[in-house]
Amino acid sequence: MGILAPSADERLADLQITEDTLSVRLMDGRSISVPLEWYPRLAHASAEARAVWEIAGGGYGIHWPEINEDLSTEGLLRGAPAPRGAT
């Protein structure tokens, strides 16, 4: 007899940004929190600019139009900070 595991759904459900943390909730219920300093463009942007984001890439990405920053849920799950020198 097999065990049915729920399928992973890595699409973005919600996002919250505090002074020092980026937290993402995925459609399958998982949450990811990473230090905001991993993403210098976000860390140095105003709270107002960080608040303006949109779901991109079919739900697998996040885009901040005022900051010109894009992140993927895949990268967040891998724990991948922005490359050094990305500002």
C-alpha positions in Angstrom: 0.0 0.0 0.0 1.4 3.4 -1.0 1.4 6.6 0.9 0.0 9.6 -0.9 2.1 12.7 -0.2 0.7 16.1 -1.0 2.4 17.6 -4.0 4.6 20.6 -3.5 3.3 23.9 -4.8 6.1 26.4 -4.8 4.0 29.3 -6.1 3.8 32.5 -4.0 0.8 32.9 -1.8 1.8 35.9 0.3 4.8 38.0 1.2 5.8 40.1 4.2 8.8 42.3 4.7 9.9 43.6 8.1 12.9 45.9 8.8 15.2 43.0 8.6 13.4 39.9 7.2 11.7 38.8 4.0 9.1 36.1 4.6 7.2 34.2 1.9 4.3 31.9 2.2 3.9 29.3 -0.5 0.7 27.8 -1.9 1.4 24.5 -0.3 1.6 26.1 3.2 5.4 26.3 3.6 7.0 29.5 4.8 10.5 30.8 4.0 12.2 33.6 6.0 15.5 35.0 4.9 17.5 38.0 6.1 16.7 41.1 4.1 20.4 42.0 3.9 20.7 39.0 1.5 19.1 41.3 -1.1 20.8 44.7 -1.0 18.3 46.4 -3.4 15.5 45.5 -1.1 17.4 46.3 2.0 18.4 49.8 0.8 15.0 50.6 -0.6 12.4 52.5 1.3 9.6 50.7 3.1 7.2 52.3 0.6 9.0 50.9 -2.4 9.3 47.5 -0.9 5.6 47.4 -0.3 4.9 47.7 -4.1 5.4 44.1 -5.4 3.7 41.8 -7.8 3.6 38.1 -8.5 5.6 37.2 -11.6 6.6 34.2 -13.6 3.3 32.3 -13.2 3.4 32.6 -9.4 7.0 31.4 -9.1 8.5 34.9 -8.9 8.3 38.2 -7.2 8.9 41.6 -8.9 9.4 45.0 -7.3 8.8 47.5 -10.1 10.1 50.5 -8.2 13.3 48.8 -7.2 13.8 46.7 -10.4 14.3 43.6 -8.3 13.2 40.0 -9.0 13.3 37.0 -6.8 12.2 33.4 -7.4 10.6 31.0 -4.9 13.2 28.4 -6.2 16.1 30.7 -5.2 14.5 31.4 -1.8 14.0 27.7 -1.2 17.7 27.0 -2.1 18.7 29.8 0.3 20.4 31.7 -2.4 21.3 35.3 -1.5 21.9 37.9 -4.3 25.3 37.6 -5.9 28.0 39.8 -4.4 28.1 43.3 -5.9 24.3 43.3 -6.7 23.0 46.6 -5.7 
